[in-house]
Every structure is written in structure tokens, then in C-alpha cells.
Amino acid sequence: MQTLDKLGVLSVAKLLAVIYAILGLIFGVIAAIFGTTVATLGGLGAMGGLGLWAIIVFPILYAIIGFITGAIGAFLYNIVAGWVGGIEVELK
């Protein structure tokens, strides 16, 4: 068993930013479909425009949130791992 003592804060932040951006794109497409459907059915007229903006805005916002939470999470992991030890992993 090997112990994962430290994480690269920037590498974790970048990885989570990309993962969150992909999730933001998925949720943005869902919001666009929902907004277009509501607008087509005579619902709120603004929902159609919101859906299209969601495809652009959601991935950007999610990436920013992912970067920040990834950096904070890796930083906290490094502190706590110093106190109680890191995660044990088996490598081949």
C-alpha cells in the first residue's frame, strides 16, 4: 500500500473545472430543451431565451465553481492528511 500524502492544488482545480464544465454543458442542454418546450407550449416567453443562454453560461459558471472547490478541497486535504495521514492506495 502507498499513501497519498499531498495533492497538487492546481492540478485538482483544473481537473474539477473540466469535469464541472462538462456537467454544466449537460445541464445547459437540459435547460435549453426544457426552456424551449415551455416557450413552445405557451408558457413563460423568457424561458426559451434562458435555455439558449444556459448552454453558454452553465459550463462557464460550473467550471469556475469546480476550479474553486477543487483548489479548496485539495488544499484542505493536504492540511488534514498532514494531521491524520493520507489515503492508502494500492498501485501496481
C-alpha positions, 0 to 999 in steps of 0.5 A: 500500500502507498499513501497519498500524502499531498495533492497538487492544488492546481492540478485538482482545480483544473481537473474539477473545472473540466469535469464541472464544465462538462456537467454544466454543458449537460445541464445547459442542454437540459435547460435549453430543451426544457426552456424551449418546450415551455416557450413552445407550449405557451408558457413563460416567453423568457424561458426559451431565451434562458435555455439558449443562454444556459448552454453558454453560461452553465459550463462557464459558471460550473467550471469556475465553481469546480476550479474553486472547490477543487483548489479548496478541497485539495488544499484542505486535504493536504492540511488534514492528511498532514494531521491524520495521514493520507489515503492508502492506495494500492498501485501496481 
